[in-house]
Structure formats: structure tokens, C-alpha cells
């Protein structure tokens, strides 16, 4: 569980030093206020947030970073009923079904990891103990789907890794 802020969207409410808020109807209007010096370059926004389950994609065992990449988890009942069977059959690439029968997930309700909901979660925003997790094969599937759903180009990485594998095999010999 973690404190996860919703993505800011217009109208943007910028918190002022006196505790009041200045509203901007668009990102362009807010950017113009910053350019004109009406707002500082760094400012505080009022955003909605909630405590929700997340799937951490990194556990940062070395503690070098204060943030984790994570996917938001939502209950299946929040999604259209007409899609439930496809989701349960893992046929919806942007959602990874998490069946509550798998006790290793630590979830009480049928849920999904939303691959379109990649968020950063500060270590200090983690709320409580670890509920559970996915196994290595599921994690690999989630990462592969995340690359596809996010339309990330990993071709150069694959070519570099394949080249390194070939070099290691050549050094090893027949």
C-alpha cells in the first residue's frame, strides 16, 4: 500500500505562500505565469491522492534511490463487466489479472495491475508492510507487457545484450 497522487489535470491549483490557491485553467496558462514571474519555477500543486495497493517494479535493495517505479492496482469490479472474462484470461495487454485465490498476492479482492498507470512512489509514501507479490514468471510477463503497452523502443538494448552474449559464447569456445 502506498500514498499515490493522481496525475495533475486542469484546472491547476497552485498553493500560495499565504495558504490561498491560484487556479490556472490550462498548462499553457500556468507556464505563462511562471515565465512572467507570477509563479516561481518550482511550485506546489493541490492534487488528489489516495492510499492504494501498488506493485513495486523495483525494490531498491541498495537504497540508492528514494523512489520506486510502481503500477497501480485496482479491483476488477471497477472495470466494465463486459471485459472481465478477457481480463481473467490475460487477454487484455494493459491489465495483469491478480486472482485473490493466489494468496501470494496478498489481495482480498479480484484485482488487476494497470500497466498504463506507471507511477513513482517515494519510499516514505509506502504505507505499512508488504502485502505480497508476483512470481518471477509473472513479473517477466508484466515487464514485457509494460514495454509493449508503453510503446518503448528497446531494440538497441536487445542488440547490445545479444552482442554481449555472442562475445561471451565465443570466448568460451566450442
Secondary structure, 3 states (H helix, E strand, C coil): CEEEECCCCCCEEEECCCCCEEEECCHHHHHHHHHCCCCCCCCEECCCEEEECEEECCCCCCCCCCEEEEEEEEEHHHCCHHHHHHHHCCCCCCEEEECCCCHHHCCCCCEEEEEEEEEEEEHHHECCCCCCCCCHHHHHHHHHHHHHHCCCCCHHHHHHHHHHHHHHHHHHCC
